[in-house]
């Protein structure tokens, strides 16, 4: 049923990639997908694999320039729904705390 993917769109050129990546993220808004951008990739959730592929194709095509690399990893559980938040919540339950730390200065030295 639900498909979750890790998407990375990498414009290949000198200088900042931020505007190109923003264009790729903007393109996802034209599709019925949920997404969450991290520092290294974007996690995308769709009801069908076809919808996921359509959204990813649009994100890839939204990046201009001469060269772009797109990496896609899909987890498609056909027997049940799965959601981005559920996976994070399961890890946080196992940890017994939120799965993030924003202040590196307070971490112990190793």
Backbone torsions as a table, in degrees:
resi	resn	phi	psi	omega
1	UNK	NA	-91.8	-176.3
2	UNK	-75.5	141.8	176.7
3	UNK	-116.5	135.3	176.0
4	UNK	-119.6	136.4	-177.3
5	UNK	-134.4	152.9	170.6
6	UNK	-104.1	118.4	-176.0
7	UNK	-116.4	132.2	175.2
8	UNK	-133.2	117.5	176.2
9	UNK	-108.3	120.9	-172.7
10	UNK	-120.8	103.4	173.6
11	UNK	-71.1	136.2	-178.2
12	UNK	-107.7	100.8	177.8
13	UNK	-168.3	168.8	177.3
14	UNK	-74.4	151.2	175.0
15	UNK	87.9	-170.9	-176.3
16	UNK	-64.9	141.3	176.9
17	UNK	-101.4	-2.2	-171.2
18	UNK	-57.4	-45.8	-178.3
19	UNK	-65.1	-40.3	178.1
20	UNK	-64.6	-43.2	179.1
21	UNK	-65.6	-38.5	176.1
22	UNK	-60.4	-39.7	177.0
23	UNK	-62.2	-40.5	178.3
24	UNK	-64.0	-43.6	179.1
25	UNK	-65.0	-43.3	177.4
26	UNK	-56.0	-38.6	-178.2
27	UNK	-63.2	-28.9	178.8
28	UNK	-64.5	-26.9	-177.9
29	UNK	-66.0	-15.3	177.7
30	UNK	-81.7	1.1	-176.1
31	UNK	-125.9	156.9	-179.3
32	UNK	-84.9	67.8	178.8
33	UNK	-127.8	153.6	170.1
34	UNK	-101.3	148.2	178.5
35	UNK	-151.6	157.4	177.1
36	UNK	-141.5	121.0	-179.1
37	UNK	-91.1	134.9	176.5
38	UNK	-113.2	-175.6	179.9
39	UNK	-68.1	-21.1	-175.0
40	UNK	-120.1	-16.3	-177.9
41	UNK	-163.6	-174.1	175.6
42	UNK	-129.7	130.7	175.8
43	UNK	-94.0	128.6	-175.7
44	UNK	-121.8	136.3	178.8
45	UNK	-122.6	131.6	179.7
46	UNK	-139.3	156.2	178.3
47	UNK	-71.4	-31.6	-179.1
48	UNK	-131.4	156.3	176.7
49	UNK	-66.6	-37.1	178.8
50	UNK	-60.1	-43.7	178.2
51	UNK	-65.0	-38.4	177.5
52	UNK	-61.9	-47.7	179.1
53	UNK	-61.9	-40.5	178.8
54	UNK	-61.9	-43.6	-179.6
55	UNK	-66.0	-42.9	179.9
56	UNK	-65.1	-40.0	177.5
57	UNK	-60.9	-42.5	178.3
58	UNK	-64.2	-40.9	178.3
59	UNK	-63.1	-43.4	178.6
60	UNK	-61.4	-47.1	-177.5
61	UNK	-70.9	-18.2	-179.9
62	UNK	-74.6	-14.9	179.9
63	UNK	-88.4	121.2	178.9
64	UNK	-80.7	-170.4	176.6
65	UNK	93.8	179.5	-173.0
66	UNK	-84.1	-24.4	-174.6
67	UNK	-146.9	135.2	174.8
68	UNK	-143.7	138.9	177.0
69	UNK	-112.8	128.7	178.1
70	UNK	-121.8	126.7	177.0
71	UNK	-111.9	136.8	-177.2
72	UNK	-139.5	129.0	176.1
73	UNK	-126.1	122.4	-173.9
74	UNK	-115.5	134.4	170.1
75	UNK	-115.3	109.4	-176.8
76	UNK	-117.7	102.7	177.0
77	UNK	-91.6	107.8	-173.6
78	UNK	-76.5	-16.6	-174.7
79	UNK	-97.2	-7.2	-179.1
80	UNK	-158.7	162.1	174.1
81	UNK	-78.6	146.2	174.7
82	UNK	-138.5	149.1	-177.3
83	UNK	-136.2	149.8	-178.3
84	UNK	-53.1	-50.6	-176.7
85	UNK	-62.4	-33.6	180.0
86	UNK	-63.6	-38.7	-179.2
87	UNK	-67.1	-43.7	178.8
88	UNK	-64.3	-43.9	179.8
89	UNK	-60.5	-38.8	179.3
90	UNK	-63.9	-40.8	177.8
91	UNK	-67.1	-42.7	179.1
92	UNK	-64.0	-35.2	175.9
93	UNK	-64.0	-43.8	178.7
94	UNK	-65.3	-36.7	178.1
95	UNK	-73.5	-31.4	-174.1
96	UNK	79.6	19.4	-179.1
97	UNK	-166.6	169.1	174.7
98	UNK	-60.7	146.3	-178.1
99	UNK	-91.7	53.0	177.3
100	UNK	-158.9	152.9	171.7
101	UNK	-143.7	122.9	-175.7
102	UNK	-95.7	-22.7	-176.3
103	UNK	-105.6	96.6	-179.5
104	UNK	-69.6	-24.7	-177.6
105	UNK	-64.0	-26.6	-178.0
106	UNK	-87.6	-2.4	-178.9
107	UNK	-80.3	146.6	179.3
108	UNK	-68.5	148.3	176.6
109	UNK	-75.6	148.3	179.0
110	UNK	-115.5	NA	NA
